[in-house]
Amino acid sequence: MSVRLQVVFYSMYGHVYQLAEAAAEGARKVPDVIVDLFQVPELMPAEALEKSGAAKARAAFAQVPFAVPNRLAEADGILFGTPTRFGNMCAQMRNFLDQTGGLWMKGGLVGKVGSVFTSTGTQHGGQETTITSFHSTLLHHGMIIVGVPYSEPRLMEMKEITGGSPYGASTLAGADGARAPSANELAIARFQGEHVARITQRLCSH
Ligand SMILES: Cc1cc2nc3c(=O)[nH]c(=O)nc-3n(C[C@H](O)[C@H](O)[C@H](O)COP(=O)(O)O)c2cc1C
């Protein structure tokens, strides 16, 4: 029996988008798992996006369709990706989630699997706080939270700076955004996608 996963992300400069693609790739390795990739709508004024260079970066994934709050209920498991903003999720993701009140009233996500990944500019800029504070929203929705267990040995990497924790995959963009997700970080994101897919399948096969 097949299960459906959604990977729902916001990305301003493309780092979270790259993690989202990697998570989707990992999930698609699992047979009978259907994976859809969605982005949440932008809130920044076009002028600000242009000035910051984000408009150009965002053009690289403009083809990804927009997530629709009520359609989250069509998934058995959802991976959420957000850049860190002051140690928290970004406003675009918050705004999207704040449109799920109706879904929450109906218990539309109760018992579904939820998982989170992120990106920061700096090494200690709040990856873990972003992910664990995101979990509060998922718990209010009654979701079953899945992270990245240490059976993924890349979490132990000490020879290089790397994102990735038991809370979820992550990358470091660098203060100027110039650093791209590393091979280790992308592999952890693939692991997270596959892990979420396998657990969702165990819980939700129908
Ligand atoms: C308003 C704002 C707040 C930010 N807050 C943090 C922060 O608390 N910690 C940090 O390390 N990086 C912070 N950053 C950097 C972003 O996390 C970084 O640009 C992002 O992870 C890149 O991901 P993206 O390419 O998917 O947009 C902030 C950026 C902006 C614009």
The ligand as an ORCA input file, in Angstrom:
! r2SCAN-3c Opt
* xyz 0 1
  C      15.983     38.425      9.248
  C      16.991     37.321      9.262
  C      17.257     36.678     10.456
  C      18.207     35.667     10.494
  N      18.448     35.054     11.687
  C      19.446     34.140     11.767
  C      19.767     33.530     13.006
  O      19.118     33.722     14.034
  N      20.826     32.687     13.032
  C      21.579     32.419     11.929
  O      22.546     31.687     12.023
  N      21.232     32.928     10.714
  C      20.198     33.771     10.611
  N      19.863     34.295      9.401
  C      20.481     33.769      8.179
  C      19.549     32.778      7.492
  O      19.231     31.715      8.363
  C      20.159     32.260      6.188
  O      20.104     33.314      5.269
  C      19.378     31.061      5.672
  O      19.621     29.950      6.475
  C      19.714     30.688      4.258
  O      18.768     29.729      3.842
  P      18.016     29.921      2.441
  O      19.096     30.044      1.402
  O      17.205     28.681      2.232
  O      17.168     31.146      2.500
  C      18.895     35.283      9.315
  C      18.582     35.922      8.114
  C      17.641     36.929      8.080
  C      17.323     37.584      6.773
*
